[in-house]
Amino acid sequence: INIAAKTVSVLYKDLMYLTLEHEKANQDEVIKIKELIYNRAEYFAVLAQSKHIECNLDLEDATITMDKRKLTRVIDNLISNAIKYNKRKGTVGIKLRDGMLVIWDTGIGMEEDKIPFMFDRYMRFNNSEGGFGVGLSIVKNILDEYGISIKVESKVGEGTRMVLVW
């Protein structure tokens, strides 16, 4: 029940963002990213444990100035996807440095020719996993708004690595 509730909660927050929140004025502030990531990793721990996924955190102190609810949407979607598209007994890693965040997994990965389309709204490449194809579209819109670049590296059967640089 807890896992289902958290899955629905992320979807609900994404849909609320799409319909209401993205039009709200930004409330930019200096955010201590390390604290936020610990909080979000703890939130998703039960989902990771359900698939026996190990979470490796390699976090240094770093800050960014942006709207905290938007940064939370980005982090939640990337962690959620790293768990959702991972294999049982896989690993999710989060590495934070000043000006850079990397979220990687040992999951199913994707073909290189599909990577440019993964941020398109409603785009899905795997029908066996839940999702509606809105999360990464939200992530890309937020990152573009703040001038944050995202680089995606993925190999089928090996996993995916998302690198954010600001």
DSSP file with accessible surface (Angstrom, degrees, kcal/mol):
  #  RESIDUE AA STRUCTURE BP1 BP2  ACC     N-H-->O    O-->H-N    N-H-->O    O-->H-N    TCO  KAPPA ALPHA  PHI   PSI    X-CA   Y-CA   Z-CA
    1    1 A I     >        0   0  189      0, 0.0     4,-2.6     0, 0.0     5,-0.2   0.000 360.0 360.0 360.0 -41.8    0.0    0.0    0.0
    2    2 A N  H  >  +     0   0   86      2,-0.2     4,-2.2     1,-0.2     5,-0.2   0.920 360.0  47.7 -61.6 -44.2    2.9    2.3    0.9
    3    3 A I  H  > S+     0   0   57      2,-0.2     4,-2.3     1,-0.2    -1,-0.2   0.939 112.9  47.9 -63.5 -46.4    4.6    1.7   -2.5
    4    4 A A  H  > S+     0   0   58      1,-0.2     4,-2.7     2,-0.2     5,-0.2   0.912 110.5  52.7 -62.0 -40.5    1.4    2.3   -4.4
    5    5 A A  H  X S+     0   0   56     -4,-2.6     4,-2.4     1,-0.2    -1,-0.2   0.909 110.3  46.9 -63.2 -41.5    0.7    5.5   -2.5
    6    6 A K  H  X S+     0   0   35     -4,-2.2     4,-2.1     2,-0.2    -1,-0.2   0.897 111.7  51.1 -69.5 -36.9    4.1    6.9   -3.3
    7    7 A T  H  X S+     0   0   69     -4,-2.3     4,-1.9     2,-0.2    -2,-0.2   0.946 113.7  43.9 -63.8 -46.1    3.8    6.0   -6.9
    8    8 A V  H  X S+     0   0   94     -4,-2.7     4,-3.1     1,-0.2    -2,-0.2   0.884 110.0  57.7 -66.2 -36.4    0.4    7.7   -7.2
    9    9 A S  H  X S+     0   0   32     -4,-2.4     4,-2.7    -5,-0.2    -1,-0.2   0.916 106.2  47.7 -61.6 -43.7    1.7   10.6   -5.2
   10   10 A V  H  X S+     0   0    7     -4,-2.1     4,-2.3     2,-0.2    -1,-0.2   0.936 113.9  47.6 -63.9 -43.8    4.5   11.3   -7.7
   11   11 A L  H  X S+     0   0   47     -4,-1.9     4,-2.7     2,-0.2     5,-0.2   0.936 111.8  50.3 -62.0 -44.5    2.0   11.0  -10.6
   12   12 A Y  H  X S+     0   0  137     -4,-3.1     4,-2.8     1,-0.2     5,-0.2   0.932 110.5  49.1 -59.7 -45.6   -0.4   13.3   -8.8
   13   13 A K  H  X S+     0   0   73     -4,-2.7     4,-2.3     1,-0.2    -1,-0.2   0.884 111.1  50.7 -63.9 -37.1    2.3   15.9   -8.2
   14   14 A D  H  X S+     0   0    6     -4,-2.3     4,-2.5     2,-0.2    -1,-0.2   0.934 112.3  46.0 -64.3 -44.8    3.4   15.8  -11.8
   15   15 A L  H  X S+     0   0   80     -4,-2.7     4,-2.2     2,-0.2     5,-0.2   0.902 112.2  50.7 -66.8 -38.4   -0.2   16.3  -13.0
   16   16 A M  H  X>S+     0   0   48     -4,-2.8     4,-3.0    -5,-0.2     5,-1.7   0.909 110.3  50.7 -63.4 -40.9   -0.7   19.1  -10.5
   17   17 A Y  H  <>S+     0   0    9     -4,-2.3     5,-2.3    -5,-0.2     6,-0.2   0.937 111.3  48.0 -61.1 -46.8    2.5   20.7  -11.8
   18   18 A L  H  <5S+     0   0   25     -4,-2.5    -2,-0.2     1,-0.2    -1,-0.2   0.875 121.3  34.9 -62.4 -38.6    1.3   20.4  -15.4
   19   19 A T  H  <5S-     0   0   89     -4,-2.2    -2,-0.2    -5,-0.2    -1,-0.2   0.825 138.5  -3.1 -89.6 -31.5   -2.1   21.9  -14.7
   20   20 A L  T ><5S+     0   0   99     -4,-3.0     3,-1.2    -5,-0.2     4,-0.3   0.726 118.2  55.7-126.4 -53.4   -1.5   24.5  -12.1
   21   21 A E  G > <S+     0   0   47     -5,-1.7     3,-1.6     1,-0.3    -4,-0.2   0.790  92.7  67.3 -70.2 -31.8    2.0   24.9  -10.6
   22   22 A H  G 3 <S+     0   0   77     -5,-2.3    -1,-0.3     1,-0.3    -4,-0.1   0.743 101.8  52.4 -64.6 -17.0    4.1   25.6  -13.7
   23   23 A E  G <  S+     0   0  148     -3,-1.2    -1,-0.3    -6,-0.2    -2,-0.2   0.581  87.7 103.1 -91.7 -11.3    2.2   28.9  -14.1
   24   24 A K  S <  S-     0   0  117     -3,-1.6     2,-0.1    -4,-0.3     3,-0.1  -0.399  85.9 -97.6 -68.5 149.6    2.9   30.0  -10.6
   25   25 A A        -     0   0   83      1,-0.1    -1,-0.1    -2,-0.1     2,-0.1  -0.404  46.4-104.1 -64.8 140.6    5.6   32.7  -10.1
   26   26 A N        -     0   0   56      1,-0.1     2,-0.4    -2,-0.1    -1,-0.1  -0.404  21.6-156.1 -65.8 143.3    8.9   31.2   -9.1
   27   27 A Q        -     0   0  139     -2,-0.1    41,-0.6    -3,-0.1    39,-0.1  -0.678  23.3-167.0-116.5  71.2   10.0   31.5   -5.5
   28   28 A D  E     +A   67   0A  85     -2,-0.4     2,-0.3    39,-0.2    39,-0.2  -0.338  16.4 158.2 -65.9 140.3   13.7   31.1   -6.1
   29   29 A E  E     -A   66   0A  92     37,-1.7    37,-2.0    35,-0.1     2,-0.6  -0.957  50.2 -88.2-151.6 163.7   15.9   30.5   -3.1
   30   30 A V  E     -A   65   0A  94     -2,-0.3     2,-0.5    35,-0.2    35,-0.2  -0.713  49.2-160.8 -79.2 121.6   19.3   29.1   -2.3
   31   31 A I  E     -A   64   0A   5     33,-3.2    33,-1.4    -2,-0.6     2,-1.1  -0.909  20.7-138.5-111.4 131.3   18.8   25.4   -1.8
   32   32 A K  E  >  -A   63   0A 131     -2,-0.5     4,-1.5    31,-0.2     3,-0.3  -0.777  22.9-166.6 -83.1 101.6   21.2   23.0    0.0
   33   33 A I  H  > S+     0   0    3     29,-1.8     4,-2.9    -2,-1.1     5,-0.2   0.850  77.6  62.8 -65.9 -36.5   20.8   20.2   -2.5
   34   34 A K  H  > S+     0   0   56     28,-0.7     4,-2.3     1,-0.2    -1,-0.2   0.926 105.2  46.7 -56.6 -45.6   22.5   17.5   -0.3
   35   35 A E  H  > S+     0   0  125     -3,-0.3     4,-2.2     1,-0.2    -1,-0.2   0.904 112.5  50.2 -63.5 -42.5   19.8   17.8    2.3
   36   36 A L  H  X S+     0   0   12     -4,-1.5     4,-2.6     2,-0.2     5,-0.2   0.923 110.2  49.7 -63.9 -42.2   17.0   17.7   -0.3
   37   37 A I  H  X S+     0   0    2     -4,-2.9     4,-3.0     2,-0.2     5,-0.3   0.922 109.3  51.1 -65.2 -43.2   18.5   14.6   -1.9
   38   38 A Y  H  X S+     0   0  112     -4,-2.3     4,-2.2    -5,-0.2    -1,-0.2   0.940 112.0  48.7 -56.9 -44.0   18.8   12.8    1.4
   39   39 A N  H  X S+     0   0   87     -4,-2.2     4,-2.0     1,-0.2    -2,-0.2   0.925 114.6  43.4 -62.2 -46.6   15.1   13.6    2.1
   40   40 A R  H  X S+     0   0   24     -4,-2.6     4,-2.0     2,-0.2    -1,-0.2   0.881 111.8  53.3 -71.3 -36.3   13.9   12.4   -1.3
   41   41 A A  H  X S+     0   0   16     -4,-3.0     4,-0.6    -5,-0.2    -1,-0.2   0.911 109.8  49.3 -63.8 -39.7   16.1    9.3   -1.3
   42   42 A E  H >< S+     0   0  150     -4,-2.2     3,-0.9    -5,-0.3     4,-0.5   0.909 107.8  54.6 -64.1 -41.0   14.5    8.4    2.1
   43   43 A Y  H 3< S+     0   0   46     -4,-2.0     3,-0.4     1,-0.2     4,-0.3   0.899 114.2  40.1 -58.4 -41.6   11.1    9.0    0.6
   44   44 A F  H 3X S+     0   0    2     -4,-2.0     4,-2.3     1,-0.2     3,-0.3   0.450  87.3  99.4 -89.8   1.4   11.7    6.5   -2.2
   45   45 A A  H <X S+     0   0   32     -3,-0.9     4,-3.0    -4,-0.6     5,-0.2   0.888  80.1  52.4 -57.8 -42.0   13.5    4.0    0.0
   46   46 A V  H  > S+     0   0   36     -4,-0.5     4,-1.6    -3,-0.4    -1,-0.2   0.893 109.6  49.7 -65.1 -35.4   10.5    1.7    0.4
   47   47 A L  H  > S+     0   0   20     -3,-0.3     4,-0.7    -4,-0.3    -1,-0.2   0.927 113.1  46.5 -66.5 -43.7   10.0    1.6   -3.4
   48   48 A A  H ><>S+     0   0   10     -4,-2.3     5,-2.6     1,-0.2     3,-1.2   0.921 110.1  53.4 -64.2 -42.6   13.7    0.7   -3.9
   49   49 A Q  H ><5S+     0   0  129     -4,-3.0     3,-1.5     1,-0.3    -1,-0.2   0.843  98.3  64.3 -63.5 -31.8   13.5   -1.9   -1.1
   50   50 A S  H 3<5S+     0   0   45     -4,-1.6    -1,-0.3     1,-0.3    -2,-0.2   0.787 111.9  36.1 -63.8 -25.4   10.6   -3.6   -2.8
   51   51 A K  T <<5S-     0   0   33     -3,-1.2    38,-2.6    -4,-0.7    39,-0.4   0.231 115.0-115.9-106.9  10.2   12.9   -4.4   -5.8
   52   52 A H  T < 5 +     0   0  110     -3,-1.5     2,-0.4     1,-0.2    -3,-0.2   0.882  57.5 165.8  55.9  42.3   15.9   -5.0   -3.5
   53   53 A I      < -     0   0   14     -5,-2.6     2,-0.3    36,-0.2    38,-0.2  -0.767  31.5-138.8 -93.5 131.3   17.7   -2.1   -5.1
   54   54 A E  E     -b   91   0B 114     36,-2.6    38,-2.8    -2,-0.4     2,-0.5  -0.686  12.3-147.9 -86.5 140.1   20.8   -0.7   -3.4
   55   55 A C  E     -b   92   0B  59     -2,-0.3     2,-0.6    36,-0.2    38,-0.2  -0.952   8.1-163.6-114.1 119.3   21.1    3.1   -3.3
   56   56 A N  E     -b   93   0B  64     36,-3.0    38,-2.7    -2,-0.5     2,-0.5  -0.915   5.8-168.0-103.1 116.7   24.6    4.6   -3.4
   57   57 A L  E     +b   94   0B  63     -2,-0.6     2,-0.4    36,-0.2    38,-0.2  -0.925  15.0 172.8-107.6 125.9   24.8    8.2   -2.3
   58   58 A D  E     +b   95   0B  78     36,-2.9    38,-2.3    -2,-0.5     2,-0.5  -0.797  24.0 167.7-128.1  82.7   28.0   10.1   -2.9
   59   59 A L  E     -b   96   0B  17     -2,-0.4     2,-0.3    36,-0.2    38,-0.1  -0.895  18.9-178.6-115.0 126.1   27.0   13.6   -1.9
   60   60 A E        -     0   0   95     36,-1.6     2,-0.1    -2,-0.5   -26,-0.1  -0.732  47.5 -80.9-106.0 164.5   29.1   16.7   -1.3
   61   61 A D        +     0   0  127     -2,-0.3     2,-0.3   -28,-0.1    37,-0.2  -0.442  62.4 156.0 -66.3 134.7   27.8   20.1   -0.2
   62   62 A A        -     0   0    7     -2,-0.1   -29,-1.8    36,-0.1   -28,-0.7  -0.976  22.8-158.4-156.8 150.9   26.3   22.0   -3.1
   63   63 A T  E     -A   32   0A  66     -2,-0.3     2,-0.3   -31,-0.2    36,-0.3  -0.905   5.9-175.1-130.1 160.6   23.8   24.8   -3.6
   64   64 A I  E     -A   31   0A  16    -33,-1.4   -33,-3.2    -2,-0.3     2,-0.7  -0.977  24.6-128.7-149.3 148.8   21.6   26.1   -6.4
   65   65 A T  E     +A   30   0A  84     -2,-0.3     2,-0.3   -35,-0.2   -35,-0.2  -0.911  60.7 101.6-103.5 110.3   19.3   29.0   -6.6
   66   66 A M  E    S-A   29   0A   0    -37,-2.0   -37,-1.7    -2,-0.7     2,-0.4  -0.959  79.4 -59.0-167.2 179.0   15.9   28.0   -7.9
   67   67 A D  E  >  -A   28   0A   4     -2,-0.3     4,-2.2   -39,-0.2     3,-0.5  -0.611  43.7-145.0 -73.9 122.9   12.3   27.2   -6.9
   68   68 A K  H  > S+     0   0   93    -41,-0.6     4,-2.5    -2,-0.4     5,-0.2   0.858  97.0  54.8 -62.3 -37.1   12.5   24.4   -4.4
   69   69 A R  H  > S+     0   0   49      1,-0.2     4,-1.7     2,-0.2    -1,-0.2   0.875 109.8  48.4 -67.1 -30.6    9.3   22.7   -5.6
   70   70 A K  H  > S+     0   0    2     -3,-0.5     4,-2.0     2,-0.2    -2,-0.2   0.918 111.0  48.5 -74.5 -41.9   10.6   22.6   -9.1
   71   71 A L  H  X S+     0   0    9     -4,-2.2     4,-2.7     1,-0.2     5,-0.2   0.910 110.1  53.6 -63.0 -38.0   14.0   21.1   -8.1
   72   72 A T  H  X S+     0   0   24     -4,-2.5     4,-3.0     1,-0.2     5,-0.3   0.910 106.2  52.2 -62.7 -40.2   12.0   18.6   -6.0
   73   73 A R  H  X S+     0   0   12     -4,-1.7     4,-2.2     2,-0.2    -1,-0.2   0.921 111.3  48.0 -60.5 -43.9   10.0   17.6   -9.2
   74   74 A V  H  X S+     0   0    0     -4,-2.0     4,-2.3     2,-0.2    -2,-0.2   0.965 115.5  42.7 -62.0 -52.7   13.2   17.1  -11.1
   75   75 A I  H  X S+     0   0    1     -4,-2.7     4,-2.8     1,-0.2     5,-0.3   0.925 113.9  51.7 -62.9 -44.3   14.9   15.0   -8.4
   76   76 A D  H  X S+     0   0    0     -4,-3.0     4,-2.6    -5,-0.2     5,-0.2   0.919 111.4  46.9 -59.6 -44.9   11.7   13.0   -7.7
   77   77 A N  H  X S+     0   0    4     -4,-2.2     4,-2.4    -5,-0.3    -1,-0.2   0.916 113.9  46.9 -65.8 -41.4   11.2   12.1  -11.4
   78   78 A L  H  X S+     0   0    4     -4,-2.3     4,-2.0    -5,-0.2    -2,-0.2   0.920 116.4  43.2 -69.4 -41.1   14.9   11.1  -11.9
   79   79 A I  H  X S+     0   0    6     -4,-2.8     4,-1.9    -5,-0.2     5,-0.2   0.939 113.9  51.8 -67.4 -45.0   15.0    8.9   -8.8
   80   80 A S  H  X S+     0   0    9     -4,-2.6     4,-3.2    -5,-0.3    -2,-0.2   0.925 112.1  46.0 -57.4 -45.4   11.6    7.4   -9.4
   81   81 A N  H  X S+     0   0   27     -4,-2.4     4,-2.7     1,-0.2    -1,-0.2   0.892 108.0  56.5 -65.8 -38.9   12.6    6.5  -13.0
   82   82 A A  H  < S+     0   0    3     -4,-2.0    -1,-0.2    -5,-0.2    -2,-0.2   0.855 116.1  37.7 -62.1 -32.9   16.0    5.1  -11.8
   83   83 A I  H >< S+     0   0    5     -4,-1.9     3,-1.5     2,-0.1    -2,-0.2   0.920 116.1  51.1 -79.9 -48.3   14.1    2.7   -9.5
   84   84 A K  H 3< S+     0   0   44     -4,-3.2    -2,-0.2     1,-0.3    -3,-0.2   0.880 116.5  39.2 -59.7 -41.3   11.1    2.0  -11.8
   85   85 A Y  T 3< S+     0   0   51     -4,-2.7    23,-2.6    -5,-0.2    24,-0.4   0.153  98.3 102.3-100.1  21.5   13.3    1.0  -14.8
   86   86 A N  S <  S-     0   0    5     -3,-1.5     2,-0.2    21,-0.3    21,-0.2  -0.513  72.6-112.3 -94.3 169.1   15.9   -0.8  -12.8
   87   87 A K    >   -     0   0  110     19,-0.2     3,-1.7    -2,-0.2    19,-0.1  -0.611  43.9 -83.2 -96.0 159.9   16.3   -4.6  -12.4
   88   88 A R  T 3  S+     0   0  147      1,-0.3   -36,-0.2    -2,-0.2    -1,-0.1  -0.382 119.5  16.3 -59.2 139.5   15.7   -6.5   -9.2
   89   89 A K  T 3  S+     0   0  166    -38,-2.6    -1,-0.3     1,-0.1   -36,-0.2   0.728 101.7 135.7  64.4  24.9   18.8   -6.3   -7.0
   90   90 A G    <   -     0   0    2     -3,-1.7   -36,-2.6   -39,-0.4     2,-0.4  -0.069  50.7-113.3 -85.4-167.1   20.1   -3.5   -9.1
   91   91 A T  E     -b   54   0B  26    -38,-0.2    15,-1.5    -3,-0.1     2,-0.4  -0.987  14.8-162.4-135.0 141.5   21.7   -0.2   -8.0
   92   92 A V  E     -bC  55 105B   3    -38,-2.8   -36,-3.0    -2,-0.4     2,-0.4  -0.988  17.2-165.6-117.5 132.7   20.7    3.4   -8.1
   93   93 A G  E     -bC  56 104B   0     11,-2.7    11,-2.5    -2,-0.4     2,-0.4  -0.945  11.1-169.4-122.0 142.5   23.5    6.0   -7.6
   94   94 A I  E     -bC  57 103B   2    -38,-2.7   -36,-2.9    -2,-0.4     2,-0.5  -0.987   6.6-176.2-130.6 121.1   23.4    9.7   -6.8
   95   95 A K  E     -bC  58 102B  72      7,-2.9     7,-3.0    -2,-0.4     2,-0.5  -0.980   3.6-170.4-119.9 126.3   26.5   11.7   -7.1
   96   96 A L  E     +bC  59 101B   0    -38,-2.3   -36,-1.6    -2,-0.5     2,-0.3  -0.976  12.9 160.3-122.2 127.0   26.4   15.4   -6.1
   97   97 A R  E >   - C   0 100B  53      3,-3.0     3,-2.4    -2,-0.5     2,-0.3  -0.892  56.7 -73.2-131.1 166.0   29.2   17.9   -6.7
   98   98 A D  T 3  S+     0   0  124     -2,-0.3   -36,-0.1     1,-0.3   -34,-0.1  -0.438 123.6   3.6 -62.5 117.3   29.2   21.7   -6.8
   99   99 A G  T 3  S+     0   0   14     -2,-0.3    67,-1.9   -36,-0.3     2,-0.3   0.508 123.2  78.2  86.0   5.1   27.5   22.5  -10.1
  100  100 A M  E <   -CD  97 165B  49     -3,-2.4    -3,-3.0    65,-0.2     2,-0.4  -0.984  47.4-176.9-151.9 136.2   26.8   18.8  -11.0
  101  101 A L  E     -CD  96 164B   3     63,-2.4    63,-3.4    -2,-0.3     2,-0.4  -1.000   8.9-170.7-130.3 129.4   24.3   16.1  -10.2
  102  102 A V  E     -CD  95 163B   1     -7,-3.0    -7,-2.9    -2,-0.4     2,-0.5  -0.985   4.6-177.0-121.8 127.6   24.5   12.6  -11.6
  103  103 A I  E     +CD  94 162B   5     59,-2.3    59,-2.9    -2,-0.4     2,-0.3  -0.993  17.1 169.1-122.8 121.9   21.7   10.0  -11.1
  104  104 A W  E     -CD  93 161B  77    -11,-2.5   -11,-2.7    -2,-0.5     2,-0.3  -0.882  13.6-170.1-132.1 161.4   22.5    6.6  -12.5
  105  105 A D  E     -C   92   0B  19     55,-2.2    55,-0.5    -2,-0.3   -13,-0.2  -0.948  31.0-130.9-146.1 165.9   21.0    3.1  -12.5
  106  106 A T  S    S+     0   0   33    -15,-1.5   -19,-0.2    -2,-0.3    53,-0.2  -0.191  70.5 122.4-106.4  36.7   21.9   -0.5  -13.5
  107  107 A G  S    S-     0   0    3    -21,-0.2   -21,-0.3    53,-0.1   -25,-0.1   0.274  79.8 -61.1 -87.9-150.4   18.5   -0.9  -15.1
  108  108 A I        -     0   0   64    -23,-2.6    49,-2.9    50,-0.1    50,-0.2   0.701  65.8-164.2 -74.5 -22.8   17.1   -1.8  -18.5
  109  109 A G        -     0   0   14    -24,-0.4     2,-0.3    47,-0.3    47,-0.2  -0.033  11.6-110.7  65.4-175.7   18.6    1.1  -20.4
  110  110 A M        -     0   0   31     49,-0.4    46,-0.2    46,-0.1     2,-0.1  -0.983  28.5 -85.0-151.2 161.8   17.5    2.3  -23.8
  111  111 A E    >>  -     0   0   92     -2,-0.3     3,-1.7    44,-0.2     4,-0.7  -0.412  38.0-123.5 -69.4 143.5   18.7    2.4  -27.4
  112  112 A E  G >4 S+     0   0  160      1,-0.3     3,-0.9     2,-0.2    -1,-0.1   0.841 108.7  60.3 -58.6 -35.2   20.8    5.4  -28.2
  113  113 A D  G 34 S+     0   0  114      1,-0.2    -1,-0.3     2,-0.1     4,-0.1   0.686 102.6  53.6 -71.1 -13.1   18.5    6.5  -31.1
  114  114 A K  G X> S+     0   0   67     -3,-1.7     3,-1.4     1,-0.1     4,-0.6   0.663  85.2  85.4 -91.6 -17.0   15.6    6.9  -28.6
  115  115 A I  G X< S+     0   0   26     -3,-0.9     3,-1.5    -4,-0.7     4,-0.3   0.891  82.9  56.7 -55.8 -44.7   17.5    9.2  -26.2
  116  116 A P  G 34 S+     0   0   92      0, 0.0     3,-0.3     0, 0.0    -1,-0.3   0.759 111.1  45.8 -61.2 -19.8   16.7   12.4  -28.1
  117  117 A F  G X4 S+     0   0  108     -3,-1.4     3,-1.7     1,-0.2    -2,-0.2   0.485  83.4  93.9 -99.6  -3.5   12.9   11.6  -27.8
  118  118 A M  T << S+     0   0   11     -3,-1.5    18,-0.2    -4,-0.6    -1,-0.2   0.714  83.4  53.8 -67.9 -18.3   12.8   10.6  -24.1
  119  119 A F  T 3  S+     0   0   28     -4,-0.3    -1,-0.3    -3,-0.3     2,-0.2   0.445  81.3 112.5 -94.3  -0.2   11.8   14.2  -23.0
  120  120 A D  S X  S-     0   0   76     -3,-1.7     3,-1.9     1,-0.1    17,-0.2  -0.539  80.8-101.5 -71.9 136.1    8.9   14.4  -25.3
  121  121 A R  T 3  S+     0   0  108      1,-0.3    13,-0.2    -2,-0.2     3,-0.1  -0.316 103.7   9.7 -61.6 138.5    5.5   14.5  -23.5
  122  122 A Y  T 3  S+     0   0  158     11,-3.4     2,-0.4     1,-0.2    -1,-0.3   0.457  91.0 142.8  70.8   6.6    3.7   11.2  -23.5
  123  123 A M    <   +     0   0   72     -3,-1.9     2,-0.4    10,-0.7    -1,-0.2  -0.637  21.8 171.7 -79.9 127.1    6.7    9.3  -24.9
  124  124 A R        -     0   0   81     -2,-0.4     3,-0.1    -3,-0.1     7,-0.0  -0.998  22.7-178.0-135.4 141.1    7.1    5.9  -23.5
  125  125 A F  S    S+     0   0   70     -2,-0.4     2,-0.4     1,-0.2    -1,-0.1   0.444  74.7  50.8-113.6  -6.5    9.5    3.2  -24.6
  126  126 A N    >   -     0   0   35      3,-0.1     3,-0.7     1,-0.1    -1,-0.2  -0.919  51.8-176.1-139.8 110.6    8.5    0.4  -22.2
  127  127 A N  T 3  S+     0   0  139     -2,-0.4    -1,-0.1     1,-0.2     4,-0.1   0.576  79.1  71.8 -83.0  -8.5    4.9   -0.7  -21.8
  128  128 A S  T 3  S+     0   0   95      2,-0.1     2,-0.3     0, 0.0    -1,-0.2   0.665  92.9  63.3 -81.9 -15.7    5.8   -3.2  -19.0
  129  129 A E  S <  S-     0   0   61     -3,-0.7    -3,-0.1     1,-0.1   -44,-0.1  -0.837  91.5-106.6-108.5 150.4    6.5   -0.4  -16.5
  130  130 A G        +     0   0   49     -2,-0.3     2,-0.2   -46,-0.1    -1,-0.1  -0.134  63.0 102.2 -67.3 164.8    4.0    2.1  -15.2
  131  131 A G        -     0   0   21      1,-0.1    -7,-0.0    -4,-0.1    -2,-0.0  -0.521  55.9-133.4 136.0 157.7    4.1    5.7  -16.2
  132  132 A F        -     0   0  130     -2,-0.2   -10,-0.1    -9,-0.1    -1,-0.1   0.288  49.9-107.9-123.9   4.3    2.4    8.1  -18.5
  133  133 A G  S    S+     0   0   17    -11,-0.1   -11,-3.4   -12,-0.1   -10,-0.7   0.785  91.8 103.3  76.2  26.9    5.3    9.8  -20.2
  134  134 A V     >  +     0   0    7    -13,-0.2     4,-2.1   -12,-0.2     5,-0.2   0.695  58.8  73.4-109.4 -25.8    5.0   13.2  -18.5
  135  135 A G  H  > S+     0   0   10      1,-0.2     4,-2.3     2,-0.2     5,-0.1   0.919  99.4  42.4 -59.4 -50.4    7.7   13.1  -15.9
  136  136 A L  H  > S+     0   0   23      1,-0.2     4,-2.5     2,-0.2    -1,-0.2   0.821 110.6  57.9 -71.9 -26.0   10.8   13.6  -18.1
  137  137 A S  H  > S+     0   0   10      2,-0.2     4,-2.2   -17,-0.2    -1,-0.2   0.925 108.8  46.2 -64.6 -42.8    8.9   16.3  -20.1
  138  138 A I  H  X S+     0   0    0     -4,-2.1     4,-2.4     2,-0.2     5,-0.2   0.931 111.1  52.8 -63.1 -45.7    8.5   18.2  -16.8
  139  139 A V  H  X S+     0   0    0     -4,-2.3     4,-2.7     1,-0.2     5,-0.2   0.944 110.5  46.8 -55.1 -50.1   12.1   17.6  -15.9
  140  140 A K  H  X S+     0   0   64     -4,-2.5     4,-2.7     1,-0.2     5,-0.2   0.911 111.0  51.5 -63.7 -41.3   13.3   19.0  -19.3
  141  141 A N  H  X S+     0   0   80     -4,-2.2     4,-2.1     2,-0.2    -1,-0.2   0.919 112.8  45.6 -62.0 -42.8   11.1   22.1  -19.1
  142  142 A I  H  X S+     0   0    0     -4,-2.4     4,-1.6     2,-0.2    -2,-0.2   0.935 113.4  48.9 -66.5 -46.1   12.3   23.0  -15.6
  143  143 A L  H  <>S+     0   0    2     -4,-2.7     5,-2.8    -5,-0.2     4,-0.4   0.918 111.6  49.5 -62.2 -41.5   16.0   22.4  -16.5
  144  144 A D  H ><5S+     0   0   87     -4,-2.7     3,-1.2     1,-0.2    -1,-0.2   0.905 106.5  56.6 -62.4 -40.8   15.6   24.6  -19.6
  145  145 A E  H 3<5S+     0   0   91     -4,-2.1    -1,-0.2     1,-0.3    -2,-0.2   0.864 114.6  38.3 -59.1 -35.4   13.9   27.3  -17.6
  146  146 A Y  T 3<5S-     0   0   48     -4,-1.6    -1,-0.3    -3,-0.2    -2,-0.2   0.321 113.3-112.9-101.0   7.4   16.9   27.5  -15.3
  147  147 A G  T < 5 +     0   0   64     -3,-1.2     2,-0.5    -4,-0.4    -3,-0.2   0.810  64.7 149.7  68.1  29.9   19.6   27.0  -17.9
  148  148 A I      < -     0   0    7     -5,-2.8    -1,-0.2    -6,-0.2     2,-0.2  -0.835  37.8-141.3 -97.5 127.2   20.6   23.6  -16.5
  149  149 A S  E     -E  165   0B  68     16,-2.3    16,-2.0    -2,-0.5     2,-0.4  -0.590  11.3-159.5 -87.5 151.1   22.0   21.1  -19.1
  150  150 A I  E     -E  164   0B  28     -2,-0.2     2,-0.4    14,-0.2    14,-0.2  -0.999   4.5-169.2-131.2 130.3   21.2   17.4  -19.0
  151  151 A K  E     -E  163   0B 125     12,-2.3    12,-2.8    -2,-0.4     2,-0.5  -0.973   8.9-156.2-117.7 133.3   23.2   14.7  -20.7
  152  152 A V  E     -E  162   0B  21     -2,-0.4     2,-0.4    10,-0.2    10,-0.2  -0.944  11.5-178.8-115.6 129.0   21.8   11.2  -21.0
  153  153 A E  E     +E  161   0B  73      8,-2.6     8,-3.1    -2,-0.5     2,-0.3  -0.994  16.3 163.1-122.3 130.1   24.0    8.1  -21.4
  154  154 A S  E     -E  160   0B  15     -2,-0.4     2,-0.4     6,-0.2     6,-0.2  -0.996  21.2-171.5-150.9 143.5   22.2    4.8  -21.7
  155  155 A K  E >>  -E  159   0B 131      4,-2.2     3,-2.2    -2,-0.3     4,-2.0  -0.999  37.9-106.6-134.8 132.1   23.0    1.2  -22.9
  156  156 A V  T 34 S+     0   0   87     -2,-0.4   -47,-0.3     1,-0.3   -48,-0.1  -0.328 105.4   7.6 -57.1 130.1   20.3   -1.5  -23.2
  157  157 A G  T 34 S+     0   0   50    -49,-2.9    -1,-0.3     1,-0.1   -48,-0.2   0.362 124.2  68.3  80.3  -5.4   20.7   -4.0  -20.4
  158  158 A E  T <4 S-     0   0  131     -3,-2.2     2,-0.2     1,-0.3    -2,-0.2   0.680  97.6-111.7-115.8 -31.2   23.3   -1.9  -18.6
  159  159 A G  E  <  - E   0 155B   8     -4,-2.0    -4,-2.2   -53,-0.2   -49,-0.4  -0.737  23.7 -80.6 129.9-175.2   21.5    1.1  -17.3
  160  160 A T  E     - E   0 154B  18    -55,-0.5   -55,-2.2    -2,-0.2     2,-0.4  -0.962  22.3-160.0-135.3 147.9   21.1    4.9  -17.7
  161  161 A R  E     -DE 104 153B  93     -8,-3.1    -8,-2.6    -2,-0.3     2,-0.5  -0.996   4.4-164.4-133.3 123.2   23.1    7.9  -16.4
  162  162 A M  E     -DE 103 152B  15    -59,-2.9   -59,-2.3    -2,-0.4     2,-0.6  -0.952   6.4-167.0-109.1 125.1   21.6   11.4  -16.2
  163  163 A V  E     -DE 102 151B  14    -12,-2.8   -12,-2.3    -2,-0.5     2,-0.4  -0.950   1.2-169.0-118.0 116.5   24.1   14.2  -15.8
  164  164 A L  E     -DE 101 150B   4    -63,-3.4   -63,-2.4    -2,-0.6     2,-0.4  -0.888   6.1-174.9-104.3 132.4   22.9   17.7  -14.8
  165  165 A V  E      DE 100 149B  64    -16,-2.0   -16,-2.3    -2,-0.4   -65,-0.2  -0.996 360.0 360.0-130.8 132.8   25.3   20.6  -15.0
  166  166 A W              0   0   88    -67,-1.9   -18,-0.1    -2,-0.4   -19,-0.1  -0.891 360.0 360.0-133.3 360.0   24.6   24.2  -13.9
